């Protein structure tokens, strides 16, 4: 069975995708204590709750695949566009430390925001590509949208990078067999995720809210998701959920809105995790505040997209080992 090491694991979205594809997680790393609580509620393998700069890769078990959804803030459109000039951007260098210490795993899998590809006129992305190749790896990257490649009704574009280790002569028996998954027909709808049984008052908007009149006027459909944008309501014209973000945990108005039989309300944390493609039985700790759960969902990845890429990786390894 293929073994995975997961850096910046969050609540385990990448791990869950690889497990769904048939892999075993050897270990994971995450610094956020609240994310680790959720992670441990769902997975039994070790997770090192530690700053990645303090975690010694020499002490970790060797793995076939090193996965890292490394911090995206320096490359986000919403950020300051500092890239590697931002200290957080240097986490990529730390990933290279792990690659070297782990005796160069067969595969390095990276996930980041779409803007990584165009940051600093493409120079940041080019640097990452050149660095991986200089370390003896192939380099393939694609921007995939969850609603097109994961059968998940969320508009979420992310860049996925797959790097296979070269042979000593520079050839690569795996890369030639690897292809990113093809687009899917979106069958899962917003109504398949929104739970009509939700009745807790804390999720609903009533006449006591200053913007209720505007919400009531604009939110008229049950088959899509809405957002409150300071002074107006934005309806998603593609009938999917807009991109879930970590700042959902900083205030209720950042959480997407839906119309149900009981009224207008924000999505619950459980629904946000479902819009990320997590399994229905994924445990959200009862002691965890909703603000932390919203942040965890927004920081996570679309599990089905990861699963499909992982299956493509495993197929390439299988075919490459036979060649």
C-alpha positions as CSV (number, residue, x, y, z in Angstrom):
1,X,0.0,0.0,0.0
2,X,1.3,3.5,-0.9
3,X,2.3,5.5,2.1
4,X,1.6,9.3,2.4
5,X,3.2,12.0,4.5
6,X,1.1,15.1,4.8
7,X,2.4,18.5,5.7
8,X,0.1,21.5,6.5
9,X,-2.6,18.8,6.9
10,X,-5.3,21.1,8.3
11,X,-8.3,18.9,9.3
12,X,-7.3,16.2,6.8
13,X,-8.8,17.1,3.4
14,X,-5.8,15.9,1.4
15,X,-5.4,12.9,3.7
16,X,-9.0,11.9,3.2
17,X,-8.7,12.2,-0.5
18,X,-5.7,9.9,-0.6
19,X,-7.3,7.4,1.8
20,X,-10.4,7.3,-0.4
21,X,-8.0,6.5,-3.3
22,X,-6.6,3.5,-1.4
23,X,-3.5,4.9,0.3
24,X,-2.3,4.8,3.9
25,X,-1.3,8.0,5.8
26,X,1.9,7.3,7.7
27,X,1.9,10.7,9.5
28,X,0.7,14.2,9.2
29,X,1.7,17.6,10.5
30,X,-0.4,20.7,11.4
31,X,0.4,23.6,13.7
32,X,-3.2,24.8,14.3
33,X,-4.3,23.2,17.6
34,X,-8.0,23.4,16.8
35,X,-7.5,21.8,13.4
36,X,-5.6,19.1,15.1
37,X,-8.6,18.4,17.4
38,X,-10.8,17.9,14.4
39,X,-8.1,15.8,12.7
40,X,-7.7,13.5,15.6
41,X,-11.5,13.0,15.9
42,X,-11.4,11.5,12.4
43,X,-8.0,9.8,11.9
44,X,-6.0,7.3,14.0
45,X,-2.5,7.8,12.5
46,X,0.0,10.2,14.1
47,X,-0.4,13.9,13.6
48,X,2.5,16.1,14.8
49,X,1.0,19.3,16.2
50,X,4.1,21.3,15.6
51,X,5.6,24.3,13.8
52,X,7.0,22.9,10.6
53,X,10.2,24.8,11.3
54,X,10.7,22.9,14.5
55,X,9.5,19.5,13.3
56,X,12.6,17.4,12.4
57,X,12.0,15.5,9.2
58,X,14.9,13.1,10.1
59,X,12.6,11.6,12.7
60,X,9.8,10.8,10.4
61,X,9.1,7.5,8.6
62,X,9.9,7.5,4.9
63,X,6.9,7.7,2.6
64,X,6.1,7.2,-1.1
65,X,4.2,10.5,-1.5
66,X,4.9,13.8,0.3
67,X,1.8,16.0,0.1
68,X,1.6,19.6,1.1
69,X,-1.2,22.1,0.9
70,X,1.3,24.8,1.8
71,X,0.2,28.2,3.1
72,X,-1.6,30.1,0.3
73,X,-1.8,33.6,1.8
74,X,1.3,35.0,0.1
75,X,-0.1,34.0,-3.3
76,X,-3.7,34.8,-2.8
77,X,-5.5,37.5,-4.8
78,X,-6.9,38.6,-1.4
79,X,-3.5,39.0,0.1
80,X,-0.7,41.5,-0.5
81,X,0.8,39.6,-3.4
82,X,4.2,39.4,-1.7
83,X,5.0,35.9,-2.7
84,X,8.4,34.8,-1.5
85,X,9.1,38.2,0.0
86,X,6.5,37.2,2.6
87,X,7.9,35.0,5.3
88,X,5.0,32.6,4.8
89,X,6.1,32.1,1.2
90,X,9.3,30.5,2.4
91,X,7.4,27.4,3.4
92,X,8.1,26.1,0.0
93,X,11.8,26.1,0.9
94,X,10.9,24.1,4.0
95,X,9.1,21.5,1.9
96,X,12.3,21.0,-0.1
97,X,14.1,20.3,3.3
98,X,11.6,17.5,3.9
99,X,12.0,16.2,0.4
100,X,15.7,15.9,0.9
101,X,15.5,14.4,4.5
102,X,12.9,11.8,3.4
103,X,15.3,10.5,0.7
104,X,13.2,12.0,-2.1
105,X,9.8,10.3,-2.1
106,X,8.5,8.9,-5.4
107,X,6.0,11.8,-5.6
108,X,5.7,15.3,-4.3
109,X,2.1,16.6,-4.4
110,X,1.4,20.3,-3.8
111,X,-1.8,22.3,-3.6
112,X,-2.3,26.1,-3.6
113,X,-4.5,28.9,-4.8
114,X,-5.0,29.5,-8.5
115,X,-3.2,32.8,-8.3
116,X,0.1,31.0,-7.6
117,X,0.5,30.5,-11.4
118,X,0.3,34.2,-12.2
119,X,2.0,35.7,-9.2
120,X,4.7,38.1,-9.9
121,X,4.1,37.8,-13.6
122,X,4.7,34.0,-13.4
123,X,8.1,34.2,-11.8
124,X,7.1,32.6,-8.5
125,X,5.6,29.6,-10.3
126,X,8.6,29.3,-12.6
127,X,10.9,29.3,-9.6
128,X,8.9,26.5,-8.0
129,X,9.0,24.5,-11.2
130,X,12.7,25.0,-11.6
131,X,13.4,24.1,-8.0
132,X,11.5,20.8,-8.3
133,X,13.3,19.9,-11.5
134,X,16.7,20.9,-9.9
135,X,15.9,18.4,-7.1
136,X,15.4,15.6,-9.6
137,X,11.6,15.7,-10.2
138,X,9.3,16.0,-13.1
139,X,6.7,18.8,-12.9
140,X,3.0,18.8,-14.0
141,X,0.5,21.4,-12.9
142,X,-3.2,22.1,-13.6
143,X,-5.8,24.5,-12.3
144,X,-9.0,22.5,-11.5
145,X,-12.4,23.7,-10.4
146,X,-14.2,21.6,-7.8
147,X,-17.5,21.9,-9.6
148,X,-15.9,20.5,-12.9
149,X,-13.5,17.9,-11.6
150,X,-14.9,16.8,-8.2
151,X,-18.7,16.6,-8.7
152,X,-18.9,19.1,-5.9
153,X,-21.3,22.1,-6.2
154,X,-18.7,24.7,-5.2
155,X,-16.9,27.1,-7.4
156,X,-13.4,26.5,-6.2
157,X,-10.3,26.8,-8.4
158,X,-7.0,25.5,-7.1
159,X,-3.7,24.7,-8.6
160,X,-2.5,21.1,-8.2
161,X,1.2,20.2,-8.8
162,X,2.4,16.6,-9.2
163,X,6.1,15.8,-9.3
164,X,7.5,12.3,-9.9
165,X,11.1,11.5,-8.9
166,X,13.5,11.0,-11.9
167,X,15.7,7.9,-12.4
168,X,19.4,8.4,-11.9
169,X,19.8,8.9,-15.7
170,X,17.2,11.6,-15.7
171,X,14.5,9.6,-17.3
172,X,11.1,9.3,-15.6
173,X,9.1,6.0,-15.8
174,X,6.1,7.5,-14.0
175,X,5.5,10.9,-15.6
176,X,4.7,9.5,-19.0
177,X,1.8,7.5,-17.5
178,X,0.4,10.4,-15.5
179,X,-2.6,12.5,-16.6
180,X,-4.8,14.9,-14.6
181,X,-8.4,13.6,-14.4
182,X,-10.9,14.7,-17.1
183,X,-13.8,17.0,-16.3
184,X,-17.0,15.4,-15.0
185,X,-20.7,16.3,-15.3
186,X,-21.9,18.0,-12.1
187,X,-24.6,15.8,-10.8
188,X,-24.6,16.8,-7.1
189,X,-26.8,19.9,-6.5
190,X,-27.0,22.5,-3.8
191,X,-30.3,20.8,-2.6
192,X,-28.4,17.6,-2.1
193,X,-26.3,19.2,0.6
194,X,-28.6,21.8,2.2
195,X,-30.2,20.2,5.2
196,X,-33.9,21.2,5.5
197,X,-34.1,19.9,9.1
198,X,-31.8,22.6,10.4
199,X,-33.8,24.7,12.8
200,X,-31.4,26.3,15.3
201,X,-32.2,30.1,15.5
202,X,-28.5,31.0,15.4
203,X,-28.4,30.2,11.7
204,X,-31.4,32.1,10.6
205,X,-32.0,35.8,9.7
206,X,-35.1,37.5,10.8
207,X,-36.6,41.0,10.9
208,X,-34.2,41.9,13.8
209,X,-31.3,42.0,11.3
210,X,-30.7,45.3,9.6
211,X,-30.3,43.8,6.1
212,X,-33.3,41.4,6.4
213,X,-35.5,43.4,4.0
214,X,-32.8,43.2,1.3
215,X,-32.2,39.5,1.9
216,X,-35.9,38.8,1.7
217,X,-36.2,40.7,-1.6
218,X,-33.1,39.1,-3.2
219,X,-33.0,35.5,-1.9
220,X,-35.8,33.8,-3.8
221,X,-34.4,30.4,-5.0
222,X,-33.6,27.2,-3.1
223,X,-31.4,25.7,-5.8
224,X,-28.4,28.1,-5.4
225,X,-26.3,29.9,-2.8
226,X,-26.1,33.6,-2.0
227,X,-23.6,36.0,-0.4
228,X,-24.2,39.2,1.5
229,X,-21.8,41.8,0.1
230,X,-21.9,44.7,2.6
231,X,-24.9,46.4,1.0
232,X,-26.3,43.9,-1.5
233,X,-27.0,40.3,-2.1
234,X,-25.0,38.3,-4.7
235,X,-26.7,35.3,-6.3
236,X,-24.5,32.5,-7.7
237,X,-25.6,32.3,-11.3
238,X,-24.0,28.8,-11.7
239,X,-26.3,27.4,-9.0
240,X,-23.3,26.3,-6.9
241,X,-21.8,27.5,-3.7
242,X,-19.2,30.3,-4.0
243,X,-15.7,29.6,-2.9
244,X,-15.6,28.9,0.8
245,X,-13.0,31.0,2.6
246,X,-11.3,30.9,6.0
247,X,-12.7,34.3,6.9
248,X,-16.1,32.6,7.3
249,X,-14.8,32.1,10.8
250,X,-14.4,35.9,11.4
251,X,-18.1,36.9,11.1
252,X,-21.5,35.5,10.3
253,X,-22.0,37.7,7.2
254,X,-19.1,36.0,5.5
255,X,-20.9,32.6,5.5
256,X,-22.9,31.9,2.3
257,X,-26.7,32.0,2.6
258,X,-29.5,29.7,1.4
259,X,-33.2,29.7,1.3
260,X,-35.0,26.8,3.0
261,X,-38.5,25.9,4.0
262,X,-37.9,27.5,7.4
263,X,-36.5,30.7,6.0
264,X,-33.2,32.4,5.1
265,X,-30.1,31.2,6.9
266,X,-26.4,30.8,6.6
267,X,-24.8,27.4,5.9
268,X,-24.0,25.3,8.9
269,X,-20.4,24.2,9.4
270,X,-21.5,20.6,8.5
271,X,-22.9,21.9,5.2
272,X,-19.6,23.8,4.5
273,X,-17.7,20.5,5.0
274,X,-20.1,18.7,2.7
275,X,-19.6,21.4,0.0
276,X,-15.9,20.5,0.3
277,X,-16.8,16.9,-0.4
278,X,-16.0,15.5,3.0
279,X,-17.9,12.3,3.9
280,X,-21.2,12.7,5.7
281,X,-19.9,10.9,8.7
282,X,-16.9,13.2,9.1
283,X,-16.8,14.2,12.7
284,X,-17.0,17.9,13.8
285,X,-16.2,18.0,17.5
286,X,-19.1,19.2,19.6
287,X,-16.8,21.2,21.8
288,X,-15.4,23.2,18.8
289,X,-16.8,26.6,18.2
290,X,-18.6,27.3,14.9
291,X,-16.1,30.0,14.1
292,X,-13.2,27.6,14.2
293,X,-15.2,25.0,12.2
294,X,-16.0,27.6,9.5
295,X,-12.4,28.6,9.3
296,X,-11.3,24.9,9.0
297,X,-13.8,24.2,6.2
298,X,-12.7,27.3,4.3
299,X,-9.0,26.4,4.7
300,X,-9.5,22.9,3.5
301,X,-9.6,21.3,0.1
302,X,-12.1,19.6,-2.1
303,X,-11.7,15.9,-1.1
304,X,-13.1,14.3,-4.4
305,X,-10.7,16.3,-6.5
306,X,-7.8,15.1,-4.4
307,X,-9.1,11.6,-4.6
308,X,-9.2,11.6,-8.4
309,X,-5.7,13.1,-8.7
310,X,-4.4,10.5,-6.2
311,X,-5.9,7.7,-8.3
312,X,-4.2,9.1,-11.4
313,X,-0.9,9.2,-9.4
314,X,-1.3,5.6,-8.2
315,X,-2.1,4.4,-11.8
316,X,1.1,6.1,-13.1
317,X,3.2,4.5,-10.4
318,X,1.6,1.1,-11.1
319,X,2.2,1.4,-14.9
320,X,5.7,2.8,-14.4
321,X,6.7,0.0,-12.1
322,X,5.6,-2.5,-14.8
323,X,7.5,-0.8,-17.6
